[in-house]
Amino acid sequence: MWQPSIASCSDWDERQKDQLGGTEYRALKTLRIILMCYFILFHILGILLLGSWIWLTPEVGQSVTVNGVNSFWWAIFTAGSAFNDLGYTLTPDSMISFKNAAFPLILMSFLIVIGNTGFPCMLRLIIWLLSKLTTYGSSLSEELQFLLDHPRRCFTLLFPSGESWRLLGVLILLNGFDFTVFCTLSDRSEYQTDSQSQSTLIWLVNGLFQIASTRTAGFSVTPLADIHPAIQVSFLVMMYISAFPTAIAMRETNVYEERSLGVYEHDSDSEPESRNGKHIGLAVHIQRQLGFDLWYVMLGLFLIAIAEGGRLQKDADNPAFSLFSVLFEIVSAYGTVGLSLGYPETETSLCAQFNWVSKLVIVAMQLRGRHRGLPHALDHAILLPCESHQDGQDERSGWLGTWLKKRASNLSNPPTLRQGGEDEEGEEYLLHA
């Protein structure tokens, strides 16, 4: 009524766009604001708390100022490094200087979790809390409810309620297992304080911080080369599967990838997961991810074993430069964690002892591992401009056109359900289209 021609859509104001886009368009704008506030406010929270703590405890802050680092700059850098799971510190021994300080370790553990593995759960919790605090029936309430009801229509890392709870359970299970191994096999003699209860608390906080850092961040609160070999193996496994929970959740909730949530007509070669249910699909996803990543890790180990073969043979009795240490370095690089067993009498990681060929292999492992959490096929929350829904606008020629058409087949054709079958996502998509 107010806009007779689509050709002049560039002249629409924001009110007209809100009316045409409806709740989904407004929900995306609300999500954008929530994500920006999430990123900024948690950074500020970490900076203020760490800055206040180091200002109130100057005796502990001497480990920072002795290196000529400003205390407030340390708070800014450390909070950003923890929240973004970077693992860099302004002290040469990572966080070992703060192993008797419980507050910064607990705070950094929280920032590490909500900045990476726990981000989808924390984001949905924030949206749910906001929906409870807003007036029912208001525009904002409708937008927040749309985000909760249709999360994967809006964002790749916003999952339905059931999947979010499942992801949270997996994170607790994995971290709990790693924490149990660490506490069972670690040496408590180095955690000596004035009282026995305080010594136990510091020991538990150190274990919690190290476990939170192992899967993503790469901070160290104890020399990893000195811990029990079984703990080193446990860390190796956790670094390898660091991206699995979130990546599997993305694949399980992606409507289009591998047609995992629909029952399609003319699909004679459908995968077992599309016929037998979602739980079998989850097992297939895990098997594929394990096998897919294992090839790259073994290839990197093989190449570095060739490049460093002479030194590995020469230093056969040196545990600091062994095949296990090299494998630990490769898995840490592929998982983009950054932990290292180090090398005696140096403050650098083991990579500093590699030649230039091995360092290039490590760089390749980091680049490949950084992208392993992405979906294999076009994600529901990402619609590319070239993937047109309208017939007649997808005229491409040659092998490239054929390949793009196959990639876009799930988007170009609405799903056709078999007779008698029900699929809420399919019906929802048809209504939305």
C-alpha positions as CSV (number, residue, x, y, z in Angstrom):
1,M,0.0,0.0,0.0
2,W,2.8,2.4,0.8
3,Q,5.3,1.2,-1.8
4,P,3.9,0.4,-5.2
5,S,7.2,-0.6,-6.9
6,I,9.9,-3.0,-5.6
7,A,12.4,-1.3,-7.8
8,S,12.7,1.6,-5.4
9,C,13.3,-0.5,-2.3
10,S,16.5,1.5,-1.7
11,D,14.3,4.4,-0.7
12,W,12.5,2.5,2.0
13,D,13.0,3.8,5.5
14,E,13.7,1.5,8.5
15,R,10.0,1.5,9.5
16,Q,9.0,0.2,6.1
17,K,11.7,-2.5,6.2
18,D,10.5,-3.6,9.6
19,Q,6.9,-3.9,8.3
20,L,8.0,-5.9,5.2
21,G,10.5,-8.1,7.0
22,G,8.2,-8.8,9.9
23,T,9.3,-10.5,13.1
24,E,12.2,-12.3,11.5
25,Y,13.8,-9.1,10.2
26,R,13.4,-7.4,13.5
27,A,14.7,-10.5,15.4
28,L,17.9,-10.4,13.3
29,K,18.4,-6.8,14.2
30,T,17.9,-7.6,17.9
31,L,20.3,-10.5,17.7
32,R,22.9,-8.2,16.2
33,I,22.6,-5.9,19.2
34,I,22.8,-8.8,21.7
35,L,26.0,-10.2,20.0
36,M,27.7,-6.8,20.1
37,C,26.8,-6.3,23.7
38,Y,27.9,-9.8,24.5
39,F,31.3,-9.2,23.0
40,I,31.8,-5.7,24.5
41,L,30.3,-6.1,28.0
42,F,32.2,-9.4,28.9
43,H,35.4,-7.8,27.8
44,I,34.7,-4.8,30.0
45,L,33.7,-7.1,32.9
46,G,37.0,-9.0,32.7
47,I,39.1,-5.9,32.5
48,L,37.4,-4.2,35.5
49,L,37.6,-7.3,37.7
50,L,41.2,-8.2,36.8
51,G,42.3,-4.6,37.1
52,S,40.6,-4.2,40.5
53,W,42.1,-7.4,41.7
54,I,45.7,-6.6,40.7
55,W,45.4,-3.1,42.2
56,L,44.2,-4.5,45.5
57,T,46.9,-7.2,45.7
58,P,50.1,-5.5,44.9
59,E,52.2,-8.3,46.3
60,V,50.9,-10.7,43.6
61,G,51.0,-7.9,40.9
62,Q,54.8,-7.7,41.3
63,S,55.2,-10.6,39.0
64,V,53.7,-8.3,36.3
65,T,55.4,-5.0,37.1
66,V,58.8,-6.7,37.5
67,N,58.8,-7.1,33.7
68,G,58.0,-3.5,33.2
69,V,54.3,-4.1,32.3
70,N,51.6,-1.7,33.4
71,S,49.1,-3.4,35.7
72,F,46.0,-2.0,34.0
73,W,47.4,-2.9,30.6
74,W,47.9,-6.4,31.9
75,A,44.3,-6.6,32.9
76,I,43.2,-5.4,29.4
77,F,45.4,-7.8,27.6
78,T,44.7,-10.8,29.8
79,A,40.9,-10.4,29.8
80,G,41.0,-10.1,26.0
81,S,43.3,-13.1,25.6
82,A,41.0,-15.2,27.9
83,F,37.7,-14.3,26.4
84,N,39.0,-14.7,22.8
85,D,40.8,-18.0,23.8
86,L,44.1,-16.7,22.5
87,G,46.4,-18.0,25.3
88,Y,48.9,-15.1,25.2
89,T,50.2,-13.6,28.4
90,L,52.5,-10.7,29.3
91,T,54.4,-12.9,31.7
92,P,56.9,-15.3,30.2
93,D,55.7,-18.3,32.2
94,S,52.1,-18.1,31.1
95,M,49.9,-18.1,34.3
96,I,52.4,-20.1,36.5
97,S,53.2,-16.8,38.4
98,F,49.5,-16.7,39.5
99,K,49.1,-20.3,40.5
100,N,48.4,-19.3,44.1
101,A,45.8,-16.6,43.1
102,A,42.4,-18.2,42.9
103,F,40.3,-15.2,41.8
104,P,42.0,-14.4,38.4
105,L,42.1,-18.1,37.6
106,I,38.4,-18.6,38.3
107,L,37.5,-15.4,36.4
108,M,39.6,-16.4,33.4
109,S,38.1,-19.9,33.4
110,F,34.7,-18.3,33.1
111,L,35.8,-16.0,30.3
112,I,37.4,-18.9,28.4
113,V,34.3,-21.1,28.5
114,I,31.8,-18.4,27.5
115,G,34.1,-17.1,24.8
116,N,34.2,-20.4,22.9
117,T,32.8,-23.8,23.9
118,G,30.0,-22.4,26.1
119,F,29.1,-19.5,23.9
120,P,26.0,-21.1,22.3
121,C,24.6,-22.1,25.7
122,M,25.4,-18.7,27.3
123,L,23.8,-16.9,24.3
124,R,20.6,-18.8,24.5
125,L,20.5,-18.3,28.2
126,I,20.8,-14.5,27.8
127,I,18.1,-14.4,25.1
128,W,15.8,-16.6,27.4
129,L,16.4,-14.3,30.4
130,L,15.7,-11.2,28.3
131,S,12.4,-12.8,27.0
132,K,11.3,-13.3,30.6
133,L,12.2,-9.7,31.6
134,T,10.3,-8.0,28.7
135,T,6.6,-7.3,28.6
136,Y,4.6,-10.2,27.1
137,G,3.2,-9.3,23.7
138,S,5.6,-6.4,23.0
139,S,7.6,-6.1,19.9
140,L,10.8,-7.0,21.7
141,S,9.2,-10.1,23.3
142,E,8.1,-11.4,19.9
143,E,11.6,-10.9,18.5
144,L,13.2,-12.7,21.4
145,Q,10.7,-15.5,21.2
146,F,11.4,-15.9,17.5
147,L,15.1,-16.3,18.2
148,L,14.2,-19.0,20.7
149,D,11.8,-20.8,18.4
150,H,13.8,-20.6,15.2
151,P,17.4,-20.3,16.3
152,R,19.0,-21.8,13.2
153,R,17.1,-19.6,10.9
154,C,19.0,-16.7,12.5
155,F,22.5,-17.7,13.6
156,T,24.8,-20.7,13.1
157,L,25.8,-20.8,16.7
158,L,22.3,-20.5,18.2
159,F,20.8,-23.9,18.8
160,P,17.3,-25.2,19.9
161,S,16.7,-25.8,23.6
162,G,17.3,-29.6,23.4
163,E,20.5,-29.3,21.5
164,S,21.7,-26.5,23.8
165,W,21.1,-28.8,26.9
166,R,22.8,-31.6,25.1
167,L,25.8,-29.5,24.3
168,L,26.1,-28.3,27.9
169,G,25.9,-31.9,29.1
170,V,28.7,-32.9,26.8
171,L,30.9,-30.0,27.9
172,I,30.4,-30.9,31.6
173,L,31.1,-34.6,30.9
174,L,34.3,-34.0,29.0
175,N,35.7,-31.3,31.4
176,G,34.6,-33.5,34.3
177,F,36.5,-36.5,33.0
178,D,39.6,-34.4,32.3
179,F,39.4,-32.7,35.7
180,T,39.1,-36.1,37.5
181,V,42.2,-37.4,35.7
182,F,44.1,-34.2,36.5
183,C,43.2,-34.2,40.2
184,T,43.8,-37.9,40.6
185,L,47.3,-38.0,39.0
186,S,48.7,-34.5,39.7
187,D,51.2,-33.8,42.4
188,R,49.9,-31.7,45.3
189,S,53.2,-31.1,46.9
190,E,53.8,-27.9,45.0
191,Y,50.6,-26.3,46.2
192,Q,51.7,-25.4,49.7
193,T,50.0,-22.5,51.5
194,D,49.4,-21.5,55.1
195,S,46.5,-23.8,55.7
196,Q,45.5,-27.2,54.4
197,S,42.0,-26.0,53.3
198,Q,43.5,-23.1,51.3
199,S,46.1,-25.5,49.8
200,T,43.2,-27.8,48.6
201,L,41.3,-24.9,47.2
202,I,44.2,-23.6,45.2
203,W,44.9,-27.1,43.9
204,L,41.3,-27.5,42.7
205,V,41.2,-24.1,41.2
206,N,44.5,-24.8,39.3
207,G,43.0,-28.0,38.0
208,L,39.8,-26.2,36.9
209,F,41.8,-23.5,35.1
210,Q,44.1,-25.9,33.4
211,I,41.2,-28.1,32.2
212,A,39.3,-25.0,30.9
213,S,42.4,-23.9,29.0
214,T,43.2,-27.3,27.6
215,R,40.4,-27.5,25.0
216,T,40.7,-24.0,23.5
217,A,42.7,-21.3,25.2
218,G,46.2,-22.7,25.8
219,F,47.1,-21.1,29.1
220,S,49.4,-23.1,31.5
221,V,49.3,-22.9,35.3
222,T,51.9,-25.7,35.7
223,P,54.8,-26.9,33.5
224,L,53.2,-29.5,31.2
225,A,56.4,-31.4,30.7
226,D,56.5,-32.2,34.5
227,I,53.0,-33.6,34.9
228,H,52.0,-37.3,34.8
229,P,52.2,-38.9,31.3
230,A,48.6,-40.0,31.6
231,I,47.5,-36.4,32.1
232,Q,49.5,-35.4,29.0
233,V,47.6,-38.1,27.0
234,S,44.3,-36.8,28.4
235,F,45.2,-33.3,27.3
236,L,46.1,-34.6,23.9
237,V,42.7,-36.3,23.4
238,M,40.8,-33.2,24.7
239,M,42.7,-30.9,22.3
240,Y,41.9,-33.2,19.4
241,I,38.1,-33.2,20.2
242,S,38.0,-29.6,21.2
243,A,35.8,-28.5,18.4
244,F,33.6,-31.6,18.2
245,P,30.7,-30.7,20.5
246,T,30.0,-27.4,18.8
247,A,30.7,-28.7,15.3
248,I,28.4,-31.7,15.8
249,A,25.6,-29.5,17.2
250,M,25.9,-27.3,14.1
251,R,25.6,-30.3,11.8
252,E,22.7,-31.8,13.7
253,T,20.7,-28.6,13.6
254,N,21.4,-27.6,10.0
255,V,18.2,-28.4,8.1
256,Y,19.9,-28.5,4.7
257,E,23.2,-30.3,5.4
258,E,23.0,-33.9,4.3
259,R,19.2,-33.7,4.5
260,S,19.5,-34.9,8.1
261,L,16.1,-33.5,9.3
262,G,13.8,-34.3,6.4
263,V,12.3,-37.3,4.7
264,Y,12.6,-36.6,1.0
265,E,10.9,-38.0,-2.1
266,H,13.2,-39.3,-4.9
267,D,16.0,-40.0,-2.4
268,S,16.9,-43.6,-3.1
269,D,20.4,-43.3,-1.7
270,S,19.6,-41.4,1.5
271,E,21.9,-41.8,4.4
272,P,21.0,-44.1,7.3
273,E,20.6,-41.1,9.5
274,S,17.8,-39.6,7.4
275,R,15.8,-42.8,7.5
276,N,16.4,-44.1,11.0
277,G,16.3,-40.9,13.1
278,K,18.5,-38.2,14.6
279,H,20.4,-40.3,17.1
280,I,22.0,-42.5,14.4
281,G,22.7,-39.3,12.5
282,L,24.6,-38.0,15.5
283,A,26.8,-41.2,15.6
284,V,27.5,-40.9,11.9
285,H,28.5,-37.3,12.3
286,I,30.9,-38.2,15.1
287,Q,32.5,-41.0,13.1
288,R,33.0,-38.8,10.0
289,Q,34.5,-36.0,12.1
290,L,36.9,-38.3,13.8
291,G,38.1,-39.9,10.6
292,F,38.2,-36.6,8.7
293,D,40.5,-34.9,11.3
294,L,42.6,-37.9,11.9
295,W,44.0,-37.9,8.3
296,Y,45.3,-34.4,8.7
297,V,46.9,-35.0,12.0
298,M,48.6,-38.2,10.8
299,L,49.8,-36.4,7.6
300,G,51.3,-33.6,9.7
301,L,53.1,-36.1,12.0
302,F,54.4,-38.0,9.0
303,L,55.8,-34.8,7.3
304,I,57.4,-33.5,10.5
305,A,58.9,-37.0,11.2
306,I,60.6,-36.8,7.8
307,A,61.8,-33.2,8.3
308,E,63.0,-33.8,11.8
309,G,64.1,-37.4,11.3
310,G,67.8,-36.8,11.8
311,R,67.3,-35.0,15.1
312,L,64.8,-37.6,16.3
313,Q,67.3,-40.3,15.7
314,K,70.2,-38.4,17.2
315,D,68.2,-37.4,20.3
316,A,66.5,-40.7,20.7
317,D,67.1,-40.7,24.5
318,N,65.8,-37.1,24.9
319,P,62.2,-37.1,26.1
320,A,61.8,-33.4,25.4
321,F,62.2,-34.0,21.7
322,S,60.4,-37.2,20.9
323,L,57.6,-38.4,18.6
324,F,55.0,-37.9,21.4
325,S,56.2,-34.3,22.0
326,V,55.9,-33.7,18.3
327,L,52.4,-35.3,18.1
328,F,51.4,-33.1,21.1
329,E,52.5,-30.0,19.2
330,I,50.7,-31.0,16.1
331,V,47.4,-31.8,17.8
332,S,47.7,-28.5,19.8
333,A,48.2,-26.6,16.5
334,Y,45.3,-28.5,14.7
335,G,43.0,-27.8,17.7
336,T,44.2,-24.2,17.7
337,V,44.9,-24.5,21.4
338,G,48.5,-23.5,21.8
339,L,49.6,-25.8,24.6
340,S,53.2,-27.1,24.4
341,L,55.4,-29.4,26.4
342,G,58.2,-26.9,25.8
343,Y,61.9,-27.5,25.7
344,P,64.4,-27.4,28.6
345,E,66.1,-24.1,29.4
346,T,63.9,-22.2,27.0
347,E,60.7,-20.1,27.4
348,T,59.3,-20.9,24.0
349,S,57.2,-23.8,22.8
350,L,58.7,-26.9,21.2
351,C,58.1,-25.4,17.8
352,A,61.1,-23.1,18.3
353,Q,63.3,-26.2,18.0
354,F,61.8,-27.2,14.6
355,N,63.4,-26.3,11.2
356,W,61.6,-24.1,8.7
357,V,59.9,-27.1,7.0
358,S,58.3,-28.3,10.2
359,K,57.2,-24.8,11.2
360,L,55.4,-24.5,7.8
361,V,53.6,-27.8,8.5
362,I,52.5,-26.4,11.9
363,V,51.2,-23.3,10.2
364,A,49.2,-25.5,7.8
365,M,47.8,-27.5,10.7
366,Q,46.7,-24.3,12.4
367,L,45.0,-23.0,9.3
368,R,43.2,-26.3,8.6
369,G,42.2,-26.8,12.2
370,R,40.8,-23.3,12.5
371,H,38.1,-24.1,9.9
372,R,37.1,-27.6,10.9
373,G,34.1,-26.4,12.8
374,L,32.4,-25.1,9.7
375,P,29.6,-27.0,8.1
376,H,30.4,-29.1,5.1
377,A,27.3,-27.9,3.1
378,L,25.4,-24.6,2.9
379,D,24.2,-23.7,6.4
380,H,20.6,-22.8,7.0
381,A,21.6,-19.5,8.6
382,I,23.7,-18.5,5.6
383,L,22.0,-17.8,2.3
384,L,24.4,-16.7,-0.4
385,P,23.2,-14.2,-3.1
386,C,24.1,-16.6,-5.9
387,E,21.9,-19.3,-4.4
388,S,18.6,-18.0,-5.8
389,H,15.2,-19.4,-4.8
390,Q,13.5,-18.3,-8.0
391,D,13.4,-20.4,-11.1
392,G,14.9,-18.9,-14.2
393,Q,17.5,-16.9,-12.3
394,D,19.8,-19.8,-11.8
395,E,21.0,-20.1,-15.4
396,R,24.6,-21.3,-15.3
397,S,26.7,-23.1,-17.8
398,G,29.5,-25.6,-17.7
399,W,30.8,-27.8,-14.9
400,L,30.8,-24.8,-12.5
401,G,27.1,-24.3,-13.0
402,T,26.3,-28.0,-12.5
403,W,28.3,-28.0,-9.3
404,L,26.6,-24.9,-8.0
405,K,23.2,-26.3,-8.9
406,K,23.9,-29.4,-6.9
407,R,25.0,-27.3,-4.0
408,A,21.9,-25.2,-4.2
409,S,19.5,-28.0,-4.7
410,N,18.3,-28.1,-1.1
411,L,17.5,-24.4,-1.2
412,S,16.1,-24.1,-4.8
413,N,13.5,-26.9,-4.3
414,P,11.2,-27.0,-1.2
415,P,11.3,-30.4,0.5
416,T,8.6,-32.9,-0.5
417,L,7.4,-35.0,2.3
418,R,6.4,-38.6,1.8
419,Q,2.8,-39.5,2.2
420,G,1.8,-39.9,5.8
421,G,5.1,-38.4,7.1
422,E,5.3,-35.3,9.3
423,D,8.2,-32.9,9.5
424,E,7.8,-29.7,11.4
425,E,10.9,-28.1,9.9
426,G,9.7,-29.0,6.4
427,E,6.3,-27.6,6.9
428,E,7.8,-24.5,8.5
429,Y,10.0,-24.0,5.5
430,L,7.1,-24.4,3.0
431,L,5.1,-21.8,5.0
432,H,8.0,-19.4,5.2
433,A,8.7,-19.8,1.4
